[in-house]
Amino acid sequence: MSTLRVDEVVKEYPLRAAGLGRGGGTLRAVAGVSFEVAEGTTFGLVGESGCGKSTLSRIVLGLDAPTAGRVEACGQDPATLGRAALKAWRRDVQIVAQDPAGALPARMRVGRIVEEPWRVHRLTPKGGRAARAAELLAQVGLPRRHAEAFPHELSGGQRQRVVIARALALEPRLVVCDEPVSALDVSVQAQVLELLRGLQAERGLTYLFISHDLGVVKHMADEVGVMYRGAMVERGPAAEVYARPRHPYTRELLDAIPSIRQAGRRRGSGGADAAAAGHAAAAAAPAAVAAPARGGRPAPDAAPAGAPVLDAAAVVAQAPAAVERGCPYRARCPLAVERCAAEAPLPREVQPGRWSACHRAEEVR
Ligand SMILES: Nc1ncnc2c1ncn2[C@@H]1O[C@H](COP(=O)(O)OP(=O)(O)OP(=O)(O)O)[C@@H](O)[C@H]1O
């Protein structure tokens, strides 16, 4: 049974809202993405900065509506729910966000932070809020006395544990983990990932795990989806994708894993700097290769006729939308041939359960 279904989701923003000019036109941040996540499993969503991961996560969380397509999470499409129903649905779908320093209210004590979701939903758990909050803190590996601490008195890893405890307070079924360890030291990352895995096993949680780092996702995901310029270019069981990628962009990301780790080590401590260096390397590597711009097909009712539709990477590269057809990855692709310029590859099932949007998927090594 699927806890999450994402069906042909498209999200477009006016170029003006994306800070790109004053005229008409549309930025296509998510370009027809589909996948399902079975109950109790983890789907890893990977791609470089600007490929549309966070936009997709906002849609899954019901914080934004898709321009086209549909999401069903825990049995409901959040875009169709009224206010009260949406609030009730949010008990089932929680987020563990990226930045522990920014995600917690600075002036609230930790115990009170963990209790907050019960306050918002006017609930009292068995045994009372304070006692249950202390239990939750213990379950995420924090001593009970930390309930009295303020977030700034804790380390980054401890703060992320508080974020996780708060997300679990309402006993959700689906947790969107959006770069949950990217702000942490490399050694602490492993501990937090271990905690997330343990909680999943205990509670049967379903995770949508978003990261720019295929190395991190490897430790978590049952299935992986690789996003490039708003599209999902490869999808399949994690072990198979890592062992034999079927898209050259996945290959490029896999090849980048050792260099990211080395970048962290070169900076010395394996501490926060290392994680930051890894993030920077992942973001910078693709930018070093000039990506061409591409105009996409406008969604039927999204943009006025004649207004350009840009994909995310075209805008990241800040190049004019000159190329109208073909595979968006071809300028970086070692396998690109003439056909790739003429015809955009549609996702196809290259073997049971494995999807790739590459004309030459079978030749990727
Ligand atoms: N509210 C918005 N209005 C306009 N454009 C947006 C908005 N949110 C995101 N975008 C644009 O959509 C594209 C995809 O952004 P998104 O944040 O989803 O990517 P991402 O893969 O999560 O990147 P990062 O890891 O850097 O957050 C980017 O070009 C971004 O500028």
The ligand as an SDF file (V2000), in Angstrom:
LIG
                    3D

 31 33  0  0  0  0  0  0  0  0999 V2000
    8.1530   30.6100   -4.3750 N   0  0  0  0  0  0  0  0  0  0  0  0
    8.8880   30.6450   -5.4960 C   0  0  0  0  0  0  0  0  0  0  0  0
    8.6750   31.5900   -6.4300 N   0  0  0  0  0  0  0  0  0  0  0  0
    9.3950   31.6120   -7.5660 C   0  0  0  0  0  0  0  0  0  0  0  0
   10.3450   30.7270   -7.8810 N   0  0  0  0  0  0  0  0  0  0  0  0
   10.6200   29.7570   -6.9930 C   0  0  0  0  0  0  0  0  0  0  0  0
    9.9110   29.6680   -5.7580 C   0  0  0  0  0  0  0  0  0  0  0  0
   10.3950   28.5880   -5.0700 N   0  0  0  0  0  0  0  0  0  0  0  0
   11.3710   28.0430   -5.8410 C   0  0  0  0  0  0  0  0  0  0  0  0
   11.5020   28.7500   -6.9940 N   0  0  0  0  0  0  0  0  0  0  0  0
   12.4310   28.4250   -8.0930 C   0  0  0  0  0  0  0  0  0  0  0  0
   12.1730   27.0850   -8.5000 O   0  0  0  0  0  0  0  0  0  0  0  0
   13.3900   26.3980   -8.8050 C   0  0  0  0  0  0  0  0  0  0  0  0
   13.5080   25.1460   -7.9630 C   0  0  0  0  0  0  0  0  0  0  0  0
   13.7280   25.5460   -6.6010 O   0  0  0  0  0  0  0  0  0  0  0  0
   13.7630   24.5160   -5.3700 P   0  0  0  0  0  0  0  0  0  0  0  0
   14.0090   25.3250   -4.1350 O   0  0  0  0  0  0  0  0  0  0  0  0
   12.5590   23.6630   -5.4050 O   0  0  0  0  0  0  0  0  0  0  0  0
   15.0370   23.6410   -5.7290 O   0  0  0  0  0  0  0  0  0  0  0  0
   15.8670   22.6810   -4.7670 P   0  0  0  0  0  0  0  0  0  0  0  0
   16.2720   21.5240   -5.6000 O   0  0  0  0  0  0  0  0  0  0  0  0
   15.1120   22.4160   -3.5350 O   0  0  0  0  0  0  0  0  0  0  0  0
   17.1280   23.5530   -4.4620 O   0  0  0  0  0  0  0  0  0  0  0  0
   17.7960   23.8630   -3.0310 P   0  0  0  0  0  0  0  0  0  0  0  0
   18.3830   22.5630   -2.5870 O   0  0  0  0  0  0  0  0  0  0  0  0
   18.8130   24.9020   -3.3550 O   0  0  0  0  0  0  0  0  0  0  0  0
   16.6600   24.3660   -2.1810 O   0  0  0  0  0  0  0  0  0  0  0  0
   14.5120   27.4060   -8.5690 C   0  0  0  0  0  0  0  0  0  0  0  0
   14.8720   27.9750   -9.8140 O   0  0  0  0  0  0  0  0  0  0  0  0
   13.8800   28.4330   -7.6530 C   0  0  0  0  0  0  0  0  0  0  0  0
   14.4620   29.7090   -7.8500 O   0  0  0  0  0  0  0  0  0  0  0  0
  1  2  1  0
  2  3  1  0
  2  7  2  0
  3  4  2  0
  4  5  1  0
  5  6  2  0
  6  7  1  0
  6 10  1  0
  7  8  1  0
  8  9  2  0
  9 10  1  0
 10 11  1  0
 11 12  1  0
 11 30  1  0
 12 13  1  0
 13 14  1  0
 13 28  1  0
 14 15  1  0
 15 16  1  0
 16 17  2  0
 16 18  1  0
 16 19  1  0
 19 20  1  0
 20 21  2  0
 20 22  1  0
 20 23  1  0
 23 24  1  0
 24 25  2  0
 24 26  1  0
 24 27  1  0
 28 29  1  0
 28 30  1  0
 30 31  1  0
M  END
$$$$
